[in-house]
Amino acid sequence: TGGQVDLLNEERQIIAEIKNKYNTVKGSDLKNVYHELDDLISRKASSYKGYTAYYVTIIPSRPVKVDVPFTPSDKERGSPCPLNNYIRKIDGASFYELVIGQVDALEELFSVLPKVIENRTNELRLPFKRFSPEDLTILGENFKLAYESKEKAS
């Protein structure tokens, strides 16, 4: 919070603006996100010149893996923002794979979170009902609803 970007990976030359859910930002404001990312990677004096900027939605609107140029509509100009292959839109599962370098990285994280939550609440002696097998099944089904599709967006 308070920084220019949500994520910085200097080794892979990646910056990212990360939103938890696809509808966190109004469609009309996406052009502002685009212009902020463009400014960060395009200015000659920028620390991020030459980086790839990602607009990440951890929970996408459809269960389709996406890694495409980010060209939101700019209603003031009456056209999409200019195509720049270094400004990209990506879903959460694909982004975790890109940054961590491991297929299914987000799914693995998602699968261990219930145990981490249980352990931490026990350490803090907070009241907490353990996750039941049914709870874990429902969590797994929700993950599949968010990310698993046979199609890949282009």
N, C-alpha and C positions, 0 to 999 in steps of 0.2 A: 504494500500500500504506500502511496505517496511517491513511488518511483515512476520512471517513464514507461516501463514494461512490466508485465507480470512474471515473465520468465526470460532469463538470459542464459544461453549456453555458448560461451566464447569459443570452446573447442570446435563445435559444429557450426558456429556462426549463425545461430538461431535466436530470434527474439519472438515473444508471443504475447498476445492479448488473449486472456483466457476467461471464458464465461462458463458457468456451470451448466446452463441450460440454453437451448436454442432461442428461447423467447425472452432472454434477459435484456436484450437491447432491441428497441423498436426498429423496425425495418427502415424507417426514415433516418435513423441515427447511424446506421451502418456506414454510410458514406463518410461520416466524421471519423469512425474507427479506421477506415481505409486511408484517409488523408493523414491521420496521425502516424500510422505505420509507414506510409510512403515518405513522409517527412523524415522519419527516423532512419530509414535505410538509403534515402536518396541524396540528402544534403551532403555536400563535399566535406564539410567540417564535422559531420556526425561520427560518433564513436561506432555506430552500427553500419557505416557505409560498407556495402558488399554483403551484408547479412541477408538471410531470408526471414521475412516477417510472416507470422502465422496468426490468423484469427481462429481460435479454437473454441468449439462448443463441445464440452465434455459429454453432455447428453444431447445428441442430435435430434432433429425433428423426425427423422426416419431412420430405420436401422440399416443404413447404407454407409459403407466406408467411403470417405470423401477426402481427397487431397487435390484440390483444383485451384486455379487462380481465383482470387477473391475480387469480384467485380460487382459490388452492390449497386443498386439503382441510385442515381443522383437526380432526383426529381427537378431540382433547380436547373440543371442542364438538359433534362429530358433524355438522358442516356445513361448507360452504366458507367461506372468509374473506369478509367483507362486500364487496359490489360497490362499487368506487370507480373511476369512469372515468379518474381521474388516476393510477391505479396499473395499469400495463399490462405484458403479456407480449408480447415481439416477437422475431422471428428476426433473425439477424445481417445478412442481406442487406437486409431492410427497415429495420433500425436504421441501417446505414451510409447508406442513401438518405435517411432522415429527418434525420440529423445533418449530412451533407455537402450534402444538397440536390441530389443527382445520381443518376438512375436507374442501376443497375448499378455503383455505386461500389465495392462489395466485390468484384465480379467483375473490375473493372479492377485493383484492388489485387492480387488473387490472380494475375492474369495477368502482372504486372510483377515479382512477388516473386522468381521464379527468376533473372531478370537482376540484380536488386539483390543477391541472395545471391552470385551469381558475381562481380560487380564488387567487393563488399566483401571476399570471401575472397582475390581477386587483390590488392587493395590491402594487405591484411594479410600477404600471401605465405603463406597457409595452403594446405596440400594440399587440392585439391578437384577432383573430376572434373566436367567441364561437364555440364549437363543435356542429354540426348540429345533428339532430336525425339520419340522414343517416351516418354521421361519426361514431356515437356510435354503430350503427348496424354493420358497417364494422369492427370496433375494436372487437366487440363481435364475429363476424364470424372468424376473424383472431385468436382469442384465441382458439376457437373450433378447428380450423385447426391444431394448435400447440399441443393441449393437449387432445382433446376428441376422444377417440377410445374405442371400446368395448373390445379390447384385452388387456391383461396384459402380459408383457414380463416375462419370468422366468429366 
